[in-house]
């Protein structure tokens, strides 16, 4: 029976989420029983507001170019469905004869998709619901990794390497550099900066993740140790760092900065720690904060990430047409030395609102860097080697005059 599709995006934009949308649309156009292909504007809000764009009316080149277009072309949202919304959701889907609902997003988005699937089942309405994994935070359960992560990891690896060179060049005045990355509850993004480590001397030298309590005194000891050895330090920290009591080091709790899922606005850890280093150690420090640009940088997009994002969208559409529902597409890493991922599905209730932390095995014993196991896991995801930079030997001439400075 011919039916219509609604596809939508939710949560933070990424460099590759549009590639997933392209995969969904291109696959949908191949099937005769798919009539309308609609894009909900700004996620589930587009359904509630009945703001549905007819994607068949877009230029074919525009749809295809979504494969290399960052951000969220349909718009996004962070909206938690309320009981008062339930009837409206079903009314809109019914009136437009929607048989397939595909929702791309992270933990909260999978909860939304699961709720829609449950509503359809309760109403005895034939609707196939498939979640499409997307989150730079890489914190969805079951799936090996999430589309979006490989690209933000590549961005941070390059940014960290570049920042280390900057610090090395001017360590005589800018001695300690603290790089603050995104990451609400997990340190996957922060950990990826380690992939930019060209050697132990260059750095980054220290990395701190929210999976381990952040102890200020230990942090200062670590910084002092590296400083005594190299006279400079590059530190990568997660905006979601927590102290020994589980409290965030820095967050805005103003009502305007808390989203519909109760998430506080994070940010400011880098600035906080710069002040700690300056006051406690008497060493000049400054911080870099890439902010939201790190999650949408097409310049640093991973080729592996782009391909996998398209594939999960394509497979999501196929699974829906085959009759699967209330499922999320997953990536399953094949064993062996050569990186390869297969595509499967898992029940939405197993991933909705759940968070996959960085495993203990991926963090070193001192809690100030990642382990070799992390490198083995993450390196294949960033799409090839990083830029190669020259390292001068700097062989000094023999001094002929007395020391001046």
C-alpha positions as semicolon CSV with decimal commas, in nm:
position;residue;x (nm);y (nm);z (nm)
1;X;0,000;0,000;0,000
2;X;0,136;0,342;-0,099
3;X;0,220;0,559;0,201
4;X;0,409;0,877;0,288
5;X;0,730;0,935;0,482
6;X;0,811;1,197;0,744
7;X;1,179;1,244;0,820
8;X;1,313;1,481;1,084
9;X;1,630;1,584;1,267
10;X;1,669;1,660;1,637
11;X;1,936;1,765;1,884
12;X;2,269;1,924;1,807
13;X;2,360;1,954;1,436
14;X;2,662;1,764;1,306
15;X;2,883;1,758;0,999
16;X;2,712;1,443;0,867
17;X;2,347;1,430;0,980
18;X;2,237;1,568;0,643
19;X;2,414;1,276;0,477
20;X;2,176;1,047;0,669
21;X;1,878;1,248;0,546
22;X;2,011;1,216;0,192
23;X;2,037;0,840;0,237
24;X;1,676;0,821;0,358
25;X;1,537;1,034;0,075
26;X;1,738;0,868;-0,202
27;X;1,637;0,522;-0,081
28;X;1,274;0,627;-0,042
29;X;1,261;0,750;-0,402
30;X;1,359;0,403;-0,523
31;X;1,039;0,242;-0,393
32;X;0,710;0,267;-0,580
33;X;0,503;0,230;-0,264
34;X;0,652;0,554;-0,125
35;X;0,446;0,850;-0,241
36;X;0,517;1,165;-0,041
37;X;0,856;1,229;0,120
38;X;0,812;1,502;0,377
39;X;1,063;1,676;0,598
40;X;0,939;1,800;0,936
41;X;1,081;2,146;1,001
42;X;1,265;2,164;1,335
43;X;1,219;1,803;1,438
44;X;0,909;1,689;1,625
45;X;0,804;2,054;1,648
46;X;0,747;2,039;1,273
47;X;0,497;1,759;1,327
48;X;0,318;1,942;1,609
49;X;0,303;2,262;1,401
50;X;0,216;2,070;1,082
51;X;0,515;2,227;0,909
52;X;0,604;1,958;0,657
53;X;0,816;2,031;0,350
54;X;0,767;1,830;0,033
55;X;1,116;1,702;-0,038
56;X;1,017;1,564;-0,379
57;X;0,987;1,925;-0,493
58;X;1,349;2,002;-0,408
59;X;1,611;2,012;-0,684
60;X;1,771;1,668;-0,717
61;X;2,114;1,831;-0,693
62;X;2,019;1,990;-0,361
63;X;1,917;1,655;-0,215
64;X;2,236;1,489;-0,336
65;X;2,452;1,774;-0,208
66;X;2,318;1,710;0,142
67;X;2,589;1,444;0,158
68;X;2,849;1,717;0,207
69;X;2,641;1,987;0,375
70;X;2,694;2,041;0,750
71;X;2,441;2,134;1,020
72;X;2,074;2,027;0,999
73;X;1,913;2,124;0,670
74;X;1,559;2,060;0,799
75;X;1,622;2,245;1,124
76;X;1,640;2,088;1,467
77;X;1,497;2,117;1,818
78;X;1,529;1,998;2,176
79;X;1,168;1,929;2,262
80;X;1,032;1,665;2,498
81;X;0,686;1,541;2,403
82;X;0,423;1,614;2,667
83;X;0,102;1,423;2,723
84;X;-0,092;1,716;2,576
85;X;0,102;1,663;2,248
86;X;0,013;1,299;2,196
87;X;-0,320;1,344;2,019
88;X;-0,180;1,623;1,801
89;X;0,109;1,405;1,682
90;X;-0,125;1,126;1,576
91;X;-0,372;1,365;1,414
92;X;-0,102;1,520;1,196
93;X;0,041;1,182;1,094
94;X;-0,306;1,049;1,010
95;X;-0,419;1,352;0,809
96;X;-0,110;1,323;0,590
97;X;-0,131;0,943;0,564
98;X;0,218;0,896;0,705
99;X;0,324;0,533;0,716
100;X;0,690;0,586;0,800
101;X;0,846;0,814;1,059
102;X;1,227;0,834;1,063
103;X;1,389;1,043;1,333
104;X;1,760;1,126;1,339
105;X;1,913;1,221;1,672
106;X;2,069;1,113;2,000
107;X;1,947;0,981;2,336
108;X;1,658;1,224;2,382
109;X;1,557;1,195;2,017
110;X;1,539;0,817;2,042
111;X;1,303;0,865;2,337
112;X;1,083;1,083;2,116
113;X;1,085;0,822;1,839
114;X;0,999;0,550;2,092
115;X;0,708;0,753;2,223
116;X;0,572;0,805;1,871
117;X;0,597;0,429;1,805
118;X;0,408;0,357;2,127
119;X;0,139;0,613;2,043
120;X;0,085;0,454;1,702
121;X;0,062;0,106;1,855
122;X;-0,188;0,224;2,118
123;X;-0,399;0,388;1,848
124;X;-0,376;0,077;1,626
125;X;-0,232;0,300;1,353
126;X;0,002;0,141;1,100
127;X;0,321;0,343;1,141
128;X;0,679;0,220;1,105
129;X;0,916;0,418;1,328
130;X;1,294;0,396;1,291
131;X;1,555;0,594;1,482
132;X;1,865;0,709;1,293
133;X;2,166;0,747;1,527
134;X;2,327;1,089;1,535
135;X;2,533;1,248;1,808
136;X;2,879;1,395;1,826
137;X;2,878;1,290;2,194
138;X;2,902;0,925;2,083
139;X;2,699;0,823;2,387
140;X;2,423;0,607;2,238
141;X;2,413;0,257;2,381
142;X;2,447;-0,064;2,175
143;X;2,587;0,095;1,858
144;X;2,967;0,076;1,829
145;X;2,978;0,450;1,762
146;X;2,751;0,727;1,635
147;X;2,759;0,908;1,303
148;X;2,887;1,256;1,379
149;X;3,154;1,140;1,622
150;X;3,424;1,058;1,366
151;X;3,408;1,411;1,228
152;X;3,412;1,595;1,560
153;X;3,698;1,364;1,663
154;X;3,894;1,458;1,352
155;X;3,828;1,828;1,418
156;X;3,952;1,807;1,775
157;X;4,254;1,597;1,686
158;X;4,366;1,856;1,431
159;X;4,276;2,148;1,658
160;X;4,473;1,996;1,946
161;X;4,777;1,931;1,727
162;X;4,768;2,286;1,593
163;X;4,721;2,432;1,941
164;X;5,017;2,234;2,071
165;X;5,237;2,382;1,799
166;X;5,111;2,728;1,888
167;X;5,197;2,674;2,255
168;X;5,538;2,530;2,172
169;X;5,620;2,835;1,962
170;X;5,531;3,096;2,224
171;X;5,562;2,909;2,553
172;X;5,787;3,186;2,680
173;X;5,476;3,403;2,724
174;X;5,176;3,167;2,684
175;X;5,287;2,877;2,900
176;X;4,974;2,674;2,979
177;X;4,699;2,618;2,723
178;X;4,364;2,466;2,826
179;X;4,134;2,345;2,549
180;X;3,769;2,306;2,649
181;X;3,566;2,069;2,431
182;X;3,198;1,982;2,424
183;X;3,057;1,688;2,622
184;X;2,767;1,697;2,865
185;X;2,790;1,363;3,045
186;X;3,069;1,182;2,867
187;X;3,423;1,249;2,755
188;X;3,422;1,090;2,409
189;X;3,481;1,423;2,233
190;X;3,754;1,535;2,473
191;X;3,929;1,199;2,444
192;X;3,951;1,241;2,067
193;X;4,200;1,528;2,109
194;X;4,455;1,260;2,198
195;X;4,448;1,144;1,835
196;X;4,631;1,465;1,748
197;X;4,929;1,376;1,968
198;X;5,228;1,369;1,734
199;X;5,468;1,280;2,015
200;X;5,489;1,297;2,392
201;X;5,686;1,620;2,388
202;X;5,448;1,811;2,163
203;X;5,127;1,700;2,335
204;X;4,849;1,729;2,422
205;X;4,997;1,638;2,756
206;X;4,694;1,598;2,982
207;X;4,331;1,501;2,917
208;X;4,049;1,498;3,174
209;X;3,712;1,327;3,121
210;X;3,391;1,346;3,329
211;X;3,397;0,968;3,375
212;X;3,654;1,024;3,649
213;X;3,612;1,277;3,936
214;X;3,811;1,594;3,876
215;X;4,034;1,668;4,173
216;X;4,184;2,016;4,158
217;X;4,489;1,930;4,371
218;X;4,573;1,631;4,146
219;X;4,524;1,849;3,836
220;X;4,771;2,106;3,970
221;X;5,024;1,831;4,045
222;X;4,990;1,699;3,690
223;X;5,034;2,044;3,537
224;X;5,338;2,114;3,756
225;X;5,498;1,783;3,658
226;X;5,468;1,849;3,284
227;X;5,575;2,211;3,327
228;X;5,895;2,111;3,508
229;X;5,979;1,875;3,222
230;X;5,885;2,086;2,919
231;X;5,825;2,442;3,046
232;X;5,484;2,434;2,878
233;X;5,160;2,237;2,912
234;X;4,860;2,171;2,685
235;X;4,554;2,036;2,865
236;X;4,224;1,916;2,713
237;X;3,918;1,923;2,939
238;X;3,551;1,839;2,898
239;X;3,289;2,104;2,967
240;X;3,102;1,841;3,171
241;X;3,376;1,779;3,428
242;X;3,245;1,691;3,774
243;X;3,403;1,703;4,118
244;X;3,425;1,424;4,376
245;X;3,063;1,488;4,478
246;X;2,937;1,453;4,124
247;X;2,870;1,826;4,091
248;X;2,946;2,006;3,765
249;X;3,248;2,233;3,787
250;X;3,069;2,497;3,581
251;X;2,713;2,527;3,448
252;X;2,441;2,787;3,406
253;X;2,129;2,705;3,603
254;X;1,930;3,005;3,486
255;X;1,584;2,900;3,372
256;X;1,650;3,039;3,024
257;X;1,960;2,816;2,991
258;X;1,787;2,487;3,080
259;X;1,632;2,294;2,789
260;X;1,309;2,092;2,783
261;X;1,492;1,776;2,892
262;X;1,630;1,954;3,200
263;X;1,984;1,988;3,064
264;X;2,179;2,285;3,199
265;X;2,386;2,506;2,970
266;X;2,749;2,398;3,010
267;X;3,066;2,592;2,942
268;X;3,328;2,790;3,129
269;X;3,549;2,511;3,266
270;X;3,846;2,632;3,063
271;X;3,820;2,984;3,203
272;X;3,779;2,846;3,556
273;X;4,092;2,630;3,532
274;X;4,298;2,907;3,376
275;X;4,233;3,110;3,689
276;X;4,319;2,811;3,912
277;X;4,655;2,762;3,738
278;X;4,738;3,133;3,753
279;X;4,645;3,171;4,118
280;X;4,781;2,844;4,259
281;X;5,089;2,790;4,043
282;X;5,174;3,144;3,941
283;X;5,200;3,036;3,576
284;X;5,039;3,227;3,290
285;X;4,756;3,030;3,132
286;X;4,493;3,084;2,865
287;X;4,219;2,874;2,710
288;X;4,075;2,786;2,370
289;X;3,711;2,689;2,324
290;X;3,604;2,572;1,977
291;X;3,237;2,578;2,085
292;X;2,964;2,456;1,853
293;X;3,175;2,492;1,538
294;X;3,355;2,168;1,631
295;X;3,040;1,963;1,569
296;X;2,961;2,104;1,221
297;X;3,301;2,156;1,057
298;X;3,271;2,015;0,706
299;X;3,635;2,109;0,645
300;X;3,733;1,840;0,899
301;X;3,458;1,590;0,819
302;X;3,571;1,228;0,827
303;X;3,528;1,033;0,504
304;X;3,436;0,725;0,710
305;X;3,178;0,927;0,902
306;X;3,017;1,069;0,588
307;X;2,986;0,725;0,429
308;X;2,845;0,561;0,742
309;X;2,596;0,844;0,801
310;X;2,458;0,798;0,451
311;X;2,444;0,422;0,497
312;X;2,250;0,432;0,826
313;X;1,993;0,661;0,664
314;X;1,963;0,429;0,366
315;X;1,927;0,121;0,586
316;X;1,677;0,297;0,814
317;X;1,449;0,352;0,515
318;X;1,487;-0,010;0,402
319;X;1,412;-0,145;0,750
320;X;1,097;0,066;0,771
321;X;0,978;-0,052;0,430
322;X;1,049;-0,412;0,535
323;X;0,811;-0,366;0,826
324;X;1,044;-0,308;1,122
325;X;0,934;-0,050;1,376
326;X;1,031;0,094;1,714
327;X;1,394;0,024;1,627
328;X;1,718;0,221;1,593
329;X;1,984;0,148;1,333
330;X;2,319;0,045;1,483
331;X;2,677;0,010;1,364
332;X;2,842;-0,320;1,459
333;X;3,222;-0,339;1,432
334;X;3,350;-0,655;1,272
335;X;3,641;-0,834;1,447
336;X;3,982;-0,828;1,286
337;X;4,270;-0,591;1,217
338;X;4,093;-0,415;0,928
339;X;3,821;-0,169;1,027
340;X;3,473;-0,258;0,903
341;X;3,122;-0,198;1,039
342;X;2,803;-0,383;0,958
343;X;2,456;-0,231;1,006
344;X;2,188;-0,378;1,231
345;X;1,898;-0,261;1,449
346;X;1,807;-0,257;1,817
347;X;1,483;-0,184;2,007
348;X;1,445;0,188;2,076
349;X;1,364;0,131;2,442
350;X;1,715;-0,010;2,490
351;X;1,880;0,318;2,385
352;X;1,626;0,590;2,466
353;X;1,750;0,825;2,743
354;X;2,044;0,593;2,817
355;X;2,407;0,711;2,814
356;X;2,718;0,518;2,709
357;X;3,017;0,637;2,908
358;X;3,380;0,616;2,803
359;X;3,488;0,272;2,938
360;X;3,743;0,256;3,219
361;X;3,971;0,062;2,986
362;X;3,992;0,369;2,760
363;X;4,130;0,590;3,043
364;X;4,480;0,564;3,189
365;X;4,547;0,473;3,552
366;X;4,632;0,833;3,646
367;X;4,298;0,959;3,508
368;X;4,481;1,226;3,310
369;X;4,496;1,076;2,959
370;X;4,350;0,801;2,742
371;X;4,481;0,447;2,701
372;X;4,609;0,260;2,397
373;X;4,271;0,082;2,378
374;X;4,108;0,417;2,305
375;X;4,348;0,487;2,019
376;X;4,267;0,147;1,868
377;X;3,895;0,217;1,894
378;X;3,886;0,576;1,770
379;X;4,164;0,603;1,512
380;X;3,972;0,427;1,229
381;X;3,675;0,663;1,270
382;X;3,847;0,988;1,173
383;X;3,893;0,897;0,808
384;X;4,264;0,861;0,742
385;X;4,582;1,027;0,857
386;X;4,606;1,377;0,999
387;X;4,814;1,655;0,841
388;X;5,188;1,589;0,864
389;X;5,382;1,877;1,017
390;X;5,756;1,944;0,998
391;X;5,963;1,922;1,317
392;X;6,293;2,111;1,297
393;X;6,594;1,957;1,474
394;X;6,710;2,304;1,590
395;X;7,076;2,213;1,624
396;X;7,229;2,517;1,795
397;X;7,564;2,671;1,706
398;X;7,830;2,669;1,974
399;X;7,807;2,982;2,188
400;X;8,095;3,229;2,149
401;X;7,974;3,493;2,394
402;X;7,874;3,492;2,758
403;X;7,508;3,421;2,839
404;X;7,284;3,727;2,806
405;X;6,934;3,617;2,913
